[in-house]
Amino acid sequence: MPAPPPAPFHPFPILPARLLILSGVSVVLVWLLGQVTTVPPLAESFRKVASLAFSVSVVCLAVVVLMQYRRQFLWRVSRKLLLSYVFLGFVPVALVIVFASATAVIVHGNTASYLFNDGLQDLKQEALQMATTAATDIGSDLVKSEVVLLGQYKSHLANDSLLRALSLAVVPVAGGTGPVATAGDWKHLAVPPANVPVWARTEPSVKLLAMVSNVAAASQDRLLLVRATAPLPGRRHAVVLDLPLDSDAAALVDEITGVRLRGIEINQQTTGQEVTAQPLTGLTSAMADGDDNGAAATGFTLLRRTVMFLDFTEWDSGINGRVSLSLDAPIGRLMKRLSEAQGMQLQGQLLYLVLAALGVLLLIVQGVALFFGVGLGRQITSAVDELFVGSERVQQGDFAHRIRIDSKDQLGDLAESFNRMSGSIKHLLHVQREKQRLDDEIRIAFDIQQSLLPETPPPFRGLSIAGLYVPAREVGGDYYDFFELGPRQLGVLVADVSGKGTSAALYMAELKGLMLALSHLERSPKALLARVNRLLTDHLDNRSFITMTYAVIDLEARTLTHARAGHTPLIVASQEDVEVIVPDGMVLGLQLPGAADRFELILEEHTRPIIAGDVIVLYTDGITEAIDVTGDLFTDAALSRVVSAHHTLDAGGIRDRVLREVSAFVGDAEPYDDMTMVVVKVEGFE
């Protein structure tokens, strides 16, 4: 399924987008100007500010876009898992690599600085030793100064041809006007020192000095040199030895330590003079020309280049300053030199192999983790996609769709649960359809039953008639009806069909049809019930039967004739007493051998006279067998008492009193059966 559509987003009206456009255009314009002419310093500064603004705007705009579209980007679970794997897998590894790289850079820089400083100290000690030896050889005899200095110089050249720029001189202390004797070319300075300052007069010493070069008369370039001083006896003269840090000295230190000096930059202030930050041209050019790895130097320099800082001394004032040295110390050559110094060449090679093996192992582990991470991520996302597709199919009504996830984990259990849920929904829908069908049947049965019952009692002169039907559920099995048999004769029927629902309603319809047809043919209730029984026996199923009381009220003869087919008694209440009439009879429709003949033998017809004021009550067992919360029955006797107590009322009033008493008796108990009753009161005979 596609991701949800993004919300409308217009980036350019916001501030980061405007800043991006303005800064980008500014950078392009300055670059185009630089292609045509020399860019002034102010424009270059503007370009740097615009470049910084461009970078900031790109970051801000990226954050804004990410916040705007993060829901669309992270909608797929696979992207979330990939992002979480990046945070959990790659970010820690990247942090470890950064930490290890920073540590390696620091260790490499400190090691290279230590080795270079150690080699520089060797040069200082050698220079101090030569100056001290020359001062001892000269002693107090200044005449042989030149011979001694020349001998020292030639001896040095014979032993170490690399330091060709070595220069010596015997100069007076404060107050002198120039050197007494010199040896070497002294090309690194315009003139040898004229005298020895106060701070260097007493004891032999060696210092790193910064001096003005003699490349040109107006040059302000400065160079570093090692200067050793050794006072002669009497402290009136001293031997001064200069060893410039040029390419030869750098090559000698490189040979000793494996660290190559690439450049020198003096950027400190001394007494009354500000030294500009510029490399020493002589050294820098010499080193560049002699670098056999110049191409490699322009590449990866993380563990190759480093910078160290040294203190230097101003010759005239003795004030210290700081100088930065650019060193070239490839990690391989550095480790090789350290191994050689410790006599561990083989161990060093093994160390390299171990480091390489660890690096390869790290890559393998990370690759395996990535492989399994991607595999697990695809397994999870495919399961989620299956669940999503399955839910969509179920939403569309395809409850037969099943999710296929073979993994034996929580996702597999979830798929099985989803499939069971789909089956349950399908079953529930089937149950719902079945229930709907039953509800429709009940509604049809209810409509049939309501159509069978008379809407209102018939208007019959001399009689007050009231009917009552209260079903316990939607559709009941009770039935009552009235049949006008003549101007002064009324047939009254109350029946109870066993069972509920549509079948009971259909049997009631069949019974109504029979009664409508036979009530005008048979005036005797016994004969009528006998014929109805014979007809119903062939049509009712063996589990159904009907109870019924049928009475004929003849106002002309002033008689009440009725027969009872297994039904409840008939009550007649007058001013004097209440009579409960229970003639013999059995139910209709029994499908038993000989049941039809026995029905007619048992059935009894009862006739009694009636007078004005008599109340005739026909009812079903739902009235007398109503149950209260304790399980007690209302009974026929209770019904008789209620009818007798209110026999002076009309039929409707008696009906309402009976219903009120039964409802009060039942209380909060559930209805047990349908309540049906017909009340007929004889008002008169005229």
C-alpha positions in Angstrom: 0.0 0.0 0.0 1.3 3.5 -0.7 2.3 5.8 2.0 -0.2 8.5 3.1 -0.1 11.6 0.9 2.1 14.4 2.3 0.7 17.6 3.6 1.2 20.6 1.3 4.7 22.1 1.8 6.2 25.2 0.2 9.8 25.6 1.4 10.8 28.8 -0.3 8.7 31.3 1.7 10.5 30.1 4.9 13.8 31.8 6.1 16.2 28.9 5.5 15.2 28.6 1.9 15.6 32.3 1.3 19.0 32.3 3.0 20.0 29.3 0.9 19.2 31.2 -2.3 20.8 34.4 -1.3 24.0 32.8 0.0 24.3 30.4 -3.0 23.9 33.3 -5.5 26.5 35.3 -3.6 29.1 32.5 -3.6 28.6 31.9 -7.3 29.0 35.6 -8.1 32.2 35.9 -6.0 33.6 32.8 -7.7 32.8 34.2 -11.2 34.5 37.5 -10.2 37.5 35.5 -9.1 37.7 33.9 -12.6 37.9 37.3 -14.2 40.0 39.3 -11.9 41.8 39.3 -8.6 39.3 39.2 -5.7 39.8 42.0 -3.2 40.2 40.9 0.5 36.8 42.4 1.4 35.1 40.2 -1.3 37.0 37.2 -0.1 35.8 37.8 3.4 32.2 38.2 2.1 32.6 34.9 0.3 33.6 33.1 3.5 30.6 34.6 5.3 28.3 33.6 2.4 29.7 30.0 2.4 29.0 29.7 6.1 25.5 31.0 5.6 25.0 28.6 2.8 26.0 25.6 4.9 23.8 26.7 7.8 20.8 27.2 5.5 21.3 23.7 4.0 21.3 22.1 7.4 18.3 24.1 8.6 16.3 23.4 5.4 17.2 19.7 5.7 15.8 19.6 9.3 12.6 21.5 8.2 12.0 19.1 5.3 12.7 16.0 7.5 10.3 17.3 10.2 7.6 17.9 7.5 8.0 14.6 5.7 9.1 12.3 8.5 5.6 10.6 8.7 5.8 9.8 5.0 9.4 8.7 5.2 8.9 6.6 8.3 5.6 5.2 7.3 7.2 1.9 6.2 8.3 -0.3 9.0 11.4 -1.3 6.9 12.7 2.3 6.9 12.2 2.5 10.7 14.1 -0.8 11.2 16.8 0.4 8.8 17.1 3.7 10.7 17.1 1.9 14.1 19.8 -0.4 12.8 21.9 2.6 11.7 21.5 4.1 15.2 22.1 0.8 17.0 24.7 -0.8 14.7 26.6 1.8 12.7 26.5 4.9 14.9 28.3 3.1 17.9 30.8 1.6 15.4 31.3 5.1 13.9 31.8 6.6 17.3 34.3 3.9 18.2 36.1 4.5 14.9 36.1 8.3 15.6 37.4 7.7 19.1 40.1 5.3 18.0 41.1 7.7 15.2 41.3 10.6 17.6 43.3 8.5 20.0 45.6 7.3 17.2 46.1 10.9 16.0 47.0 12.1 19.5 49.3 9.1 20.1 50.9 9.5 16.7 51.4 13.3 17.1 52.9 12.8 20.6 55.2 10.0 19.5 56.4 11.9 16.4 57.0 15.0 18.5 58.8 13.0 21.1 61.1 11.4 18.5 61.8 14.6 16.7 62.5 16.4 19.9 64.8 13.5 21.0 66.7 13.8 17.7 66.9 17.6 18.1 68.3 17.1 21.6 71.0 14.9 20.1 72.0 17.7 17.7 72.1 20.1 20.6 74.3 17.8 22.7 76.6 17.3 19.8 76.8 21.0 19.1 77.4 21.8 22.8 80.1 19.1 23.0 81.9 20.5 19.9 81.8 24.1 21.3 83.1 22.9 24.7 85.9 20.9 23.1 86.9 23.9 21.0 86.9 26.2 24.0 89.1 23.7 26.0 91.5 23.3 23.1 91.9 27.1 22.7 92.3 27.8 26.4 93.7 31.2 27.0 95.7 31.4 23.8 93.5 33.3 21.4 96.3 33.1 18.7 95.4 29.5 17.9 91.7 30.1 17.9 91.4 30.0 14.1 93.5 26.8 13.9 91.4 25.0 16.5 88.1 26.1 14.9 89.2 25.1 11.5 90.3 21.7 12.8 87.0 21.2 14.5 85.1 22.1 11.4 87.1 19.8 9.1 86.8 17.0 11.6 83.0 17.5 11.7 82.8 17.4 7.9 84.9 14.2 7.8 82.6 12.5 10.3 79.2 13.9 9.2 78.9 15.4 5.7 75.2 16.1 6.2 75.8 19.1 8.4 77.7 21.2 6.0 76.2 24.5 7.3 78.0 24.1 10.6 79.7 27.4 11.6 82.1 28.3 14.5 83.5 31.6 15.8 85.3 33.0 18.8 83.7 36.2 19.8 84.3 38.6 22.8 81.8 39.0 25.6 80.0 42.3 26.2 82.0 45.2 24.8 83.6 43.3 21.9 83.5 44.5 18.3 83.5 41.3 16.3 84.7 37.7 16.2 88.4 36.9 16.8 88.3 33.9 14.5 85.7 32.0 12.4 85.3 28.7 10.7 82.6 27.6 8.2 80.9 29.8 5.7 78.3 31.5 8.0 75.9 31.7 5.0 72.8 31.5 7.2 73.5 35.0 8.7 74.6 38.3 7.3 77.6 38.4 9.8 78.6 36.3 12.7 77.5 37.5 16.1 79.6 40.5 17.4 79.5 39.4 21.1 78.0 37.1 23.6 75.0 38.6 25.5 75.0 38.6 29.3 72.6 35.6 29.7 75.1 33.3 27.8 78.5 34.4 29.3 79.0 32.2 32.4 78.3 28.6 31.6 78.3 26.5 28.4 74.8 26.4 27.0 72.9 25.4 23.9 69.7 27.2 22.7 67.2 27.1 19.8 67.3 30.6 18.3 65.3 32.5 15.8 67.5 34.8 13.6 66.9 37.0 10.6 68.2 35.4 7.4 70.6 37.1 4.9 68.7 36.0 1.8 68.1 39.7 0.9 68.9 42.9 2.5 65.3 43.8 3.1 64.1 40.3 3.9 62.4 39.7 7.2 62.4 35.9 6.9 63.6 34.2 10.0 65.2 30.9 10.5 65.8 28.6 13.4 69.2 27.5 14.4 70.9 25.6 17.3 73.5 27.8 18.9 75.9 26.5 21.5 78.2 28.8 23.5 81.2 27.8 25.6 83.2 30.6 27.5 87.0 30.5 27.3 89.1 30.7 30.5 88.9 34.2 31.9 85.3 34.6 30.6 86.4 37.4 28.2 85.8 35.4 25.0 83.5 32.5 24.1 83.2 29.9 21.3 79.9 30.2 19.4 78.7 27.3 17.3 75.7 27.6 14.9 73.8 24.7 13.4 70.9 25.9 11.2 67.8 23.7 11.0 68.0 23.5 7.2 67.3 20.6 4.9 70.6 18.9 5.9 69.8 19.0 9.6 66.2 17.9 8.9 67.6 14.9 6.9 69.9 14.0 9.7 67.0 14.0 12.2 64.9 12.1 9.8 67.6 9.5 9.5 67.9 9.2 13.3 64.2 9.3 14.2 62.1 8.6 11.1 60.4 12.0 11.5 60.9 14.6 8.8 60.7 18.3 9.3 58.6 20.0 6.6 58.2 23.6 7.7 58.7 26.1 10.5 56.4 28.9 11.4 57.2 31.6 14.0 54.1 33.4 15.2 55.1 34.7 18.6 55.8 38.3 19.8 59.2 39.1 21.2 60.5 42.1 22.9 59.4 45.2 20.9 58.9 43.2 17.8 56.0 41.2 16.3 57.1 38.3 14.3 54.8 37.6 11.4 53.4 34.1 10.9 55.2 32.9 7.8 57.1 29.7 7.0 60.9 29.8 6.7 61.4 29.9 3.0 64.8 28.3 2.9 63.7 25.3 4.9 60.3 24.9 3.3 61.6 25.0 -0.3 64.5 22.7 0.5 62.2 20.2 2.1 59.7 20.4 -0.7 62.4 19.7 -3.3 63.9 16.8 -1.3 60.5 15.1 -0.5 60.3 11.8 -2.2 56.8 11.3 -1.1 55.3 14.5 -2.2 52.5 12.9 -4.1 51.5 10.8 -1.1 51.6 13.8 1.1 48.7 15.4 -0.7 46.6 12.3 0.0 45.6 10.7 3.3 47.5 12.6 6.1 45.5 11.6 9.2 48.4 9.5 10.5 51.2 11.2 8.5 51.3 14.9 9.3 51.4 16.5 12.7 52.5 19.7 14.4 54.7 20.2 17.4 55.6 23.4 19.4 59.0 24.3 20.7 60.4 27.2 22.8 63.1 29.4 21.1 65.2 32.2 22.6 65.9 35.6 21.2 69.8 36.0 21.1 70.0 39.6 22.2 67.3 39.7 24.9 67.1 36.1 26.1 63.3 36.3 25.9 61.6 33.0 25.0 59.0 32.5 22.2 57.1 29.7 20.6 57.6 28.1 17.2 55.4 25.5 15.4 57.1 22.8 13.4 55.2 20.9 10.7 56.3 17.2 10.8 55.9 14.4 8.3 55.8 11.1 10.1 54.1 8.3 8.3 52.7 5.7 10.7 54.4 2.8 8.9 57.9 4.4 9.0 57.3 5.5 12.6 56.4 2.0 13.8 59.3 0.5 11.8 61.8 2.9 13.4 60.4 2.2 16.9 60.6 -1.6 16.2 64.2 -1.2 15.0 65.1 0.9 18.0 63.8 -1.9 20.3 65.2 -4.8 18.1 61.6 -6.0 17.5 61.4 -6.0 13.7 59.7 -9.4 13.6 57.3 -8.5 16.4 56.5 -5.2 14.6 55.5 -7.1 11.5 53.4 -9.5 13.5 51.7 -6.5 15.2 50.8 -5.1 11.7 49.4 -8.5 10.8 47.4 -8.7 14.0 46.0 -5.2 13.4 45.2 -6.0 9.8 43.5 -9.3 10.9 41.5 -7.4 13.5 40.4 -4.9 10.9 39.3 -7.6 8.5 37.6 -9.4 11.4 35.7 -6.2 12.3 34.6 -5.8 8.7 33.5 -9.4 8.5 31.5 -9.1 11.8 29.9 -5.9 10.7 29.1 -7.5 7.3 27.6 -10.5 9.0 25.6 -8.3 11.4 24.4 -6.3 8.4 23.4 -9.4 6.5 21.4 -10.9 9.4 20.0 -7.5 10.3 18.7 -7.0 6.8 17.4 -10.5 6.8 15.5 -10.1 10.1 14.3 -6.7 9.0 12.9 -8.1 5.7 11.3 -11.0 7.7 9.6 -8.5 10.1 8.6 -6.1 7.3 7.2 -8.9 5.1 5.2 -10.1 8.0 3.9 -6.6 8.7 3.0 -6.3 5.0 1.2 -9.6 5.1 -0.8 -8.5 8.1 -1.5 -5.1 6.5 -2.7 -6.8 3.3 -4.7 -9.3 5.3 -6.4 -6.6 7.3 -7.3 -4.7 4.0 -8.7 -7.9 2.6 -10.8 -8.5 5.7 -12.0 -4.9 5.6 -13.2 -5.6 2.0 -15.2 -8.6 3.2 -12.8 -11.4 2.1 -12.9 -13.4 5.4 -11.5 -16.5 3.6 -8.1 -14.8 3.1 -5.4 -16.3 5.2 -2.0 -14.9 6.1 1.0 -17.1 5.4 3.8 -16.5 7.9 6.0 -19.6 8.5 8.2 -18.2 11.3 7.9 -19.9 14.7 7.9 -16.7 16.6 5.5 -14.0 17.9 4.8 -12.8 14.3 3.8 -16.4 13.4 1.5 -16.6 16.4 0.1 -13.2 15.5 -0.6 -14.5 12.0 -2.3 -17.6 13.4 -4.3 -15.4 15.7 -5.3 -13.1 12.8 -6.4 -16.1 10.8 -8.5 -17.4 13.7 -9.9 -13.9 14.1 -10.9 -13.9 10.4 -12.5 -17.3 10.8 -14.3 -16.1 13.9 -15.6 -13.0 12.1 -16.8 -15.2 9.3 -18.6 -17.5 11.8 -20.0 -14.5 13.6 -21.3 -13.1 10.3 -22.9 -16.4 9.6 -24.5 -16.4 13.0 -25.6 -12.8 12.5 -27.2 -13.8 9.2 -28.9 -16.7 10.8 -30.1 -14.5 13.6 -31.3 -12.0 11.1 -33.2 -14.8 9.4 -34.7 -15.9 12.7 -35.6 -12.3 13.5 -37.3 -12.0 10.1 -39.2 -15.2 10.8 -40.2 -13.9 14.2 -41.3 -10.6 12.7 -43.4 -12.6 10.1 -44.8 -14.7 12.8 -45.6 -11.7 14.8 -47.4 -10.1 11.9 -49.3 -13.3 11.3 -50.3 -13.6 14.9 -51.4 -10.0 15.1 -53.5 -10.5 12.0 -55.1 -13.5 13.6 -56.2 -11.6 16.7 -59.2 -9.3 16.5 -58.3 -5.6 16.5 -61.3 -4.8 18.7 -64.1 -6.8 20.3 -67.2 -7.0 18.2 -70.1 -4.6 19.2 -72.7 -6.9 20.6 -75.9 -5.5 22.1 -76.4 -6.7 25.7 -72.7 -7.8 26.2 -69.6 -5.8 27.4 -66.5 -7.5 25.9 -62.8 -6.9 26.6 -59.8 -8.9 25.3 -56.2 -9.1 26.7 -53.1 -10.4 25.0 -49.6 -9.9 26.5 -46.9 -12.0 24.9 -44.0 -13.1 27.0 -41.7 -12.8 24.0 -41.9 -11.6 20.5 -44.2 -14.3 19.3 -46.5 -16.4 21.5 -48.8 -19.3 21.1 -52.0 -17.9 22.5 -55.1 -17.1 20.5 -58.5 -15.7 21.1 -61.3 -14.8 18.8 -65.1 -13.9 18.5 -67.6 -15.4 16.1 -71.0 -13.8 15.5 -73.3 -16.9 15.2 -76.6 -15.0 15.0 -78.3 -11.8 16.1 -78.3 -13.0 19.7 -75.5 -15.6 19.7 -71.8 -15.0 20.1 -69.0 -17.6 20.0 -66.0 -16.9 22.1 -62.7 -18.8 21.7 -59.5 -18.9 23.7 -56.7 -21.3 22.6 -53.1 -22.1 23.3 -50.9 -23.6 20.6 -47.8 -25.5 21.9 -44.5 -24.1 20.7 -43.5 -20.7 19.6 -42.4 -18.8 16.5 -43.5 -19.2 13.0 -44.9 -22.7 13.3 -47.2 -21.7 16.2 -48.4 -18.7 14.2 -49.1 -20.9 11.2 -51.0 -23.4 13.3 -53.0 -20.5 14.7 -53.8 -19.4 11.2 -55.0 -22.9 10.3 -57.1 -23.0 13.5 -58.6 -19.7 12.7 -59.6 -20.8 9.2 -61.2 -24.0 10.6 -63.1 -22.0 13.2 -64.3 -19.5 10.7 -65.6 -22.3 8.5 -67.0 -24.7 11.1 -68.4 -22.2 13.7 -71.4 -21.5 11.4 -71.9 -25.2 10.6 -71.7 -26.6 14.2 -73.5 -24.7 16.9 -72.6 -27.3 19.5 -69.2 -26.6 21.1 -68.6 -30.3 21.6 -69.4 -31.2 18.0 -67.3 -28.3 16.7 -64.2 -29.3 18.8 -64.6 -32.9 17.6 -64.5 -31.9 14.0 -61.6 -29.6 14.5 -59.7 -32.4 16.3 -60.3 -34.7 13.4 -59.0 -32.2 10.9 -56.0 -31.0 12.9 -54.7 -34.5 13.7 -53.6 -35.0 10.1 -51.9 -31.6 9.8 -50.0 -31.1 13.2 -46.6 -32.7 13.7 -46.3 -35.2 16.4 -44.7 -32.7 18.8 -47.5 -30.1 18.6 -51.0 -29.9 20.1 -53.6 -27.2 20.9 -55.6 -26.5 24.0 -58.9 -24.6 23.6 -62.0 -23.5 25.3 -65.0 -22.6 23.1 -68.2 -21.0 24.5 -71.4 -20.0 22.9 -73.4 -17.2 24.7 -77.0 -17.3 23.7 -78.9 -14.2 24.8 -82.1 -15.5 23.3 -82.0 -18.7 25.4 -80.1 -16.9 28.2 -77.6 -19.8 28.4 -73.8 -20.3 28.3 -72.7 -23.5 26.6 -69.0 -24.4 26.4 -66.6 -27.3 25.9 -62.9 -27.5 27.1 -60.2 -29.3 25.1 -57.6 -29.7 27.8 -57.7 -26.0 28.5 -57.9 -23.9 31.7 -61.2 -23.6 33.5 -63.9 -21.1 32.7 -65.0 -18.7 35.5 -68.5 -17.3 35.9 -68.9 -14.6 38.6 -72.3 -13.3 39.7 -73.6 -11.2 42.5 -74.0 -14.3 44.7 -70.9 -16.4 44.1 -68.1 -17.3 41.7 -68.2 -20.6 39.8 -65.1 -22.3 38.3 -66.3 -24.7 35.6 -64.0 -27.5 34.5 -65.7 -29.9 32.1 -63.8 -33.0 30.9 -61.8 -32.8 27.7 -58.3 -33.6 26.2 -56.1 -31.5 23.9 -56.5 -31.2 20.2 -54.3 -32.8 17.6 -52.7 -35.7 19.5 -51.3 -38.2 17.0 -51.7 -41.3 19.2 -53.5 -44.5 18.2 -57.2 -44.2 19.1 -56.7 -40.6 20.3 -59.5 -39.2 18.0 -62.2 -41.7 19.3 -61.1 -41.2 22.9 -61.2 -37.4 22.4 -65.0 -37.5 21.5 -65.7 -39.9 24.4 -64.0 -37.8 27.0 -65.1 -34.4 25.7 -67.9 -32.9 27.8 -70.2 -30.0 27.0 -71.5 -27.9 29.8 -74.5 -25.6 29.7 -75.7 -23.2 32.4 -78.1 -20.3 32.6 -76.9 -16.7 32.7 -78.4 -13.6 34.2 -77.7 -9.9 33.9 -74.6 -9.0 35.7 -72.8 -12.3 35.2 -69.1 -12.1 34.3 -67.7 -14.8 32.0 -63.9 -15.1 32.0 -61.9 -17.3 29.5 -58.1 -17.3 29.9 -54.9 -19.2 29.3 -52.4 -20.6 31.9 -50.2 -17.5 31.5 -52.6 -15.7 33.9 -53.0 -18.3 36.6 -49.5 -19.7 36.4 -47.7 -16.4 36.6 -44.7 -16.8 38.9 -43.3 -14.3 41.4 -39.7 -14.0 42.5 -40.2 -16.7 45.1 -41.6 -19.2 42.7 -45.2 -19.1 43.8 -48.1 -19.2 41.3 -51.0 -16.7 41.0 -53.6 -19.6 40.8 -57.1 -19.9 39.6 -58.5 -19.1 43.0 -56.7 -15.7 43.0 -58.1 -14.9 39.6 -61.6 -15.9 40.8 -61.2 -13.6 43.9 -60.1 -10.6 41.7 -63.0 -11.1 39.3 -65.6 -11.5 42.1 -64.2 -8.4 43.9 -64.6 -6.3 40.8 -67.6 -7.9 39.0 -69.5 -4.7 39.2 -67.2 -3.0 36.7 -67.5 -3.4 33.0 -65.5 -5.9 31.1 -62.6 -3.5 30.4 -62.4 -2.5 34.1 -62.3 -6.1 35.2 -59.6 -6.9 32.6 -57.5 -3.9 33.8 -57.9 -5.0 37.5 -56.8 -8.5 36.7 -53.7 -7.3 34.8 -52.8 -4.9 37.6 -53.0 -7.7 40.3 -51.0 -10.1 38.2 -48.3 -7.5 37.5 -48.1 -6.6 41.2 -47.8 -10.3 42.1 -45.1 -11.1 39.5 -43.0 -8.0 40.4 -39.5 -8.1 38.9 -39.7 -11.7 37.9 -39.3 -12.6 34.2 -42.6 -13.4 32.4 -43.3 -17.1 32.3 -45.8 -17.4 29.6 -48.2 -15.4 27.3 -51.1 -13.9 29.1 -54.4 -14.0 27.2 -57.9 -13.4 28.6 -61.4 -12.6 27.3 -63.9 -11.0 29.7 -67.6 -10.9 28.8 -70.2 -9.2 31.0 -73.9 -9.7 30.5 -75.4 -6.2 30.5 -79.0 -7.3 29.7 -81.2 -9.2 27.3 -83.2 -6.5 25.6 
